[in-house]
Amino acid sequence: MKIPSHIAIIMDGNGRWAVERGLPRKQGHIAGVNAFKKIISKAAELGVRALTVYAFSTENWNRPRTEVDFILNLFQKTLLKQADELFKNNVKVKVIGRRNGLSRALTNTIEKIEEMTAGNKGIQLNIAFNYGGRAEIVDMVKKIVNDFAVNNETNISLTEQDINRYLYNPGLADVELLIRTGGERRLSNFLLWQSAYTELCFFDKYWPDFTAEDLVSAIKIFQQRERRFGGLNKVGEDYVD
Ligand code: FPP
């Protein structure tokens, strides 16, 4: 059975998980990091080639400053604490999103872990941080326009493969399976270009409760789907999206 080569996860519901337990929201984010650690190792064990998780969106700045600061700190601390473990487990880490707005200390930590793990050949872990799908498209267009201007190029010819080279993580395969926890059924500006034909899988449970078994069950759901990419189905009966 086919294991999806690239899985994306919207880790939603940390705050509600905490509030329902009478805990401060930040406890939910801490529990969220613990869930994340289990999922990355399970994904690697299953042979998933790339895992992209949504840790902080360009819209998350609108939260109260104390929560934003807590997430920024937690992210940096987690990267520092997990760096050796990720390196040892052959994980290649990349942080995708805008670097402006992040502190120098956090940017240094990000660059360090990316450099340290750059030669790893195991699972590729993309952490979307200060990430927005539309922001990524805007940044992609800017880079393209700039490249054409630099080369004095007026004859603009572009393919979908060319576009891929201008995204935050050039060469990354399309998302095959996208999982969202926390009960909402939307994309929330995540990986808009890369998710054109992704299979969507929603869980009502909150992210801190998401387990390795849930990941396996999402993959089983994926394996039962018939992926047609706009073509005919197996018996050639129908035109489908
Ligand atoms: C969604 O729950 C979660 C976030 C916005 C933050 C997730 C961040 C982390 C787990 C820390 C950094 C992680 C890594 C990968 C090292 P929510 O707060 O939107 O929950 P709610 O919908 O219940 O309010």
Boltz pocket constraint, residues with backbone or C-beta under 6 A from the ligand:
constraints:
  - pocket:
      binder: B
      contacts: [[A, 11], [A, 12], [A, 13], [A, 14], [A, 15], [A, 16], [A, 17], [A, 28], [A, 29], [A, 32], [A, 33], [A, 36], [A, 53], [A, 54], [A, 55], [A, 56], [A, 60], [A, 71], [A, 74], [A, 75], [A, 78], [A, 79], [A, 127], [A, 182]]
      max_distance: 6.0
